[in-house]
């Protein structure tokens, strides 16, 4: 993300409230807040390696459940004895 510099200098006859108001307006015009709020909930895609690992874990768990089901240690549905 490109850095944006917003600088506001206080004029000699200006009070702090108006400087703050001018700064807020410059920030709003620059679009910094809009950009940050847009990126707030951005979720990266999972890597291919992570997807493959989770698929392998699911396959191993299914095989384990099937073995337990054949041995009669669990019922037809998970959690039944």
C-alpha positions as CSV (number, residue, x, y, z in Angstrom):
1,X,0.0,0.0,0.0
2,X,1.4,3.4,-1.0
3,X,2.1,5.8,1.8
4,X,0.3,9.1,1.7
5,X,1.6,12.1,3.6
6,X,-0.9,14.6,4.8
7,X,0.6,17.7,6.4
8,X,-1.2,20.7,7.9
9,X,0.6,23.6,9.4
10,X,-1.1,26.0,11.9
11,X,-1.5,29.5,10.7
12,X,-0.6,32.3,13.2
13,X,-4.2,33.5,13.8
14,X,-5.8,30.0,13.7
15,X,-7.1,28.1,16.7
16,X,-6.6,24.3,17.3
17,X,-10.1,23.3,16.5
18,X,-9.9,24.8,13.0
19,X,-6.5,23.1,12.4
20,X,-8.0,19.8,13.4
21,X,-11.0,20.4,11.2
22,X,-8.7,21.2,8.2
23,X,-6.6,18.1,8.9
24,X,-9.7,15.9,9.1
25,X,-10.9,17.3,5.8
26,X,-7.6,16.7,4.1
27,X,-7.5,13.1,5.4
28,X,-11.0,12.5,4.1
29,X,-10.2,14.0,0.7
30,X,-7.0,11.9,0.3
31,X,-9.0,8.7,0.7
32,X,-6.8,7.1,3.3
33,X,-9.7,6.2,5.6
34,X,-11.7,4.7,2.8
35,X,-8.8,2.6,1.7
36,X,-8.1,1.3,5.2
37,X,-11.7,0.4,5.9
38,X,-11.8,-1.4,2.5
39,X,-8.9,-3.5,3.5
40,X,-10.1,-4.2,7.0
41,X,-11.9,-7.5,6.3
42,X,-9.7,-8.6,3.4
43,X,-9.0,-12.3,3.7
44,X,-6.1,-13.9,1.9
45,X,-6.6,-17.0,-0.1
46,X,-5.3,-20.2,1.6
47,X,-2.1,-21.5,0.2
48,X,-2.2,-24.6,-1.9
49,X,-0.1,-26.5,0.6
50,X,-2.5,-25.7,3.4
51,X,-5.5,-26.8,1.4
52,X,-3.7,-30.1,0.6
53,X,-2.8,-30.7,4.2
54,X,-6.3,-30.1,5.4
55,X,-7.6,-32.5,2.7
56,X,-5.2,-35.2,3.8
57,X,-6.3,-34.7,7.4
58,X,-9.9,-35.1,6.4
59,X,-9.1,-38.3,4.5
60,X,-7.2,-39.8,7.4
61,X,-10.0,-39.0,9.8
62,X,-12.6,-40.6,7.5
63,X,-10.5,-43.7,7.3
64,X,-10.1,-43.8,11.0
65,X,-13.9,-43.4,11.5
66,X,-14.6,-46.2,9.0
67,X,-12.2,-48.6,10.8
68,X,-13.9,-47.8,14.1
69,X,-17.3,-48.3,12.6
70,X,-16.2,-51.8,11.2
71,X,-14.9,-52.8,14.6
72,X,-18.2,-51.7,16.1
73,X,-16.7,-49.1,18.4
74,X,-18.9,-46.4,17.0
75,X,-22.5,-46.6,15.5
76,X,-23.5,-45.7,12.0
77,X,-23.5,-42.1,13.0
78,X,-20.6,-40.4,14.7
79,X,-21.1,-40.4,18.5
80,X,-23.4,-43.4,18.7
81,X,-22.2,-46.5,20.5
